[in-house]
Amino acid sequence: MEKKLSSSESEALLKTLKERFEKNQNRHEGLEWDKVQVKLEANPEKLWSLNEMERTGGEPDVVHYDKTTDEYTFYDCAAESPKERRSLCYDRQALDARKENKPKNSVIDLATTMGISLLSEEQYRELQKLGKFDTKTSSWIETPAEIRKLGGAIFADFRYETVFVYHNGAESYYAARGFRGALKV
């Protein structure tokens, strides 16, 4: 599958991203959309990944610029965990271990297909400084290898004005739990 958008798809996505960028200045103070757009247009495969984030309900937006690497970072900024990325177990190993009632996919497989990475706990906490996210849902986050080796995976949410990070068996899945992604461009 070619990971490239048509010119009309690119144009529509750039319009959506620009509108979101302008509407949410608190997420990227001091950054200029024109510079972000030049970077996106030079990286069509990243634009495709952003479109996948958008298509699945993530509402991606710029949250950081790294002067050292000259990279912009986008996070899924939808108020709740992206709708089209819910009811997934953590990874392929967990999916294969389920004998019945298997979900349609795993978080890690879908993120890889989309060309994005899961938010780490640190990134999730950074996101929560930009607004209130996952007040009714939760999101799987990058799980340390030591926890995963023992069969677990971690997720986070925002309740009682606090970010909570908790655990589940990696094979579990819930209608109110999806995942948030990050993409560097």
N, C-alpha and C positions, 0 to 999 in steps of 0.2 A: 504494500500500500504506500503510495506516494504521500509524504507528509508536507504537502504544499497547498495553500489556498488559491483559489482563482482570484483574479484581480478584483472582481466585485465582492467576493467574500472578505478579502483583505481590507478593502475600502470600508465595508460595513463594520468590521471588527474595529478598525482604527477609529472610526467615528464613535463607536460605543465606548472604547477605552478612553478617548479624549474627553468625552462628556463626563465619565466617571472621575477621571483625573481632576477636571475642573471643579466638579461638585464636592470633592473630598480633599481639599487642599491640606487639611490637617495631617493627612497621611504622608505627605511628601513636601513639606515646606521647603522653599528655596529651589525646587527642581522645576525645569521648564519642559513642557510637553513636546515642543519642537525637537529637542535633543533626544527625548525618549523615542519619538516617532522615527527619527533617522536611524536609530539603533535597531528598531523593530523591522524597518524596511530592508535593512542590510542582513537580516537573519530570518528568512522565510520559514525555516523549520521551527523557530521559537514562536513565530506568529501563529503557526499551526497549533503548537502546544497551548498557547494562550486561547485560541479558539476552542480547543477541547475543554479548557477550564471554564470558559464562558458557556459553551454548549451544555455542560453538565451542571450548571447552576452555581458556579464558584464566584462569579463577579470579580475577576482578578483586577488588582490595582497595584500601582507602584508604591512600595513602602520603604525603599532604601536605595541609595546610590553609593557605590564603593569607588572612591577616587583612585585608589591604588590599582584596581583591576579594570576600571572603567566599565562596571557592570551595574545595571539596574536590577533590583529584585522585586518580583511581583508575588503577592500572596493572594489566596482566595479570601475575599473580603465580604462574602455574603453573610447576612446577619446570622443565619443558621447553617449548619453543615450542609454542603451542596446536595440537593435533592436527588440528582441522578447518580450519586456516589454513596448511597446508603445501603444497608443490608448486605454488607460485605465482611467476610472474615479477614484476618490480618494478612496472611501470605499464602503462597502455594502449598507449603507444607501443611498448614492448618486446613486448607481446602481439601487436600488429598486425604487428610486424616478423618474427615467427616464421612460417616457411613451412610447417613440419610439426611434429608432436608438440607442438602448442600445449597449455599448461596450461589448466585450466578457467577461470581468472580471473587478475587481477593483484592485488598487495598494495594498491596505492593505490585501485583501484576497490572492492575489498571493504571496506577501512577506511572509505571514504566512504559506502558503502551502510550500514555499521553505525553511522555517526555518530561515529566515533572518529578519532584521529590516530595515526600511527606514533610510537614513541618516538624521540626524538632521541638522538644519541650521549651527550649529557650526562645525559638521563633514564635511559638504559640503564645508565650507570655508577652513577647514584644507586640504581637498582633492585638492582644487585649488592652494594651495601652492606647490603641488608636480608636477604640470604641468598645461596644459590648457585643460579643459574638458568642454563639452557642449558649444562649440563655434558656433554650428549650430542647436543644439537641446536644450531642457530644461528637467529638472527632478523634479518630485514631491518630496517634502521633508516632513519630519514629521511636522504635523500641530498642533499648540497649541489648546487645547480643547476649549478655548474661541472663537477662529476664526471658528473652525469647528461647534460649536453650532449655529453660525450665518449663516451657509450654505457655508462657504468658505473653501478653502484649499490653501496651498502655494507651490510655485515651485521656482526653481532657474536656472540661466544660467550664462554664462561668455561672456560678450560683452565689447568692448572698454576697454580692460584690467581691467575690473571690474566685481565683482560678484554682480548680481542683484537678489534680492528676491522679488517676486511679488505674486499676488493672482489671483484666479479664483473661480468660483462656483465649488464646489466639484464634481458636476455631469458632468462637461465638460471633454472633452478628445480630444487629438490632435495627429496626425500622427508623429509629431516631439517631443512629450513629453512622456517620460517613467519614470522610477525611478531607483535610485541607492541604493544598499543595503550595509549593514554592517553585519559582522559575527565575533563573538568572539570565539576563540578556545583555 
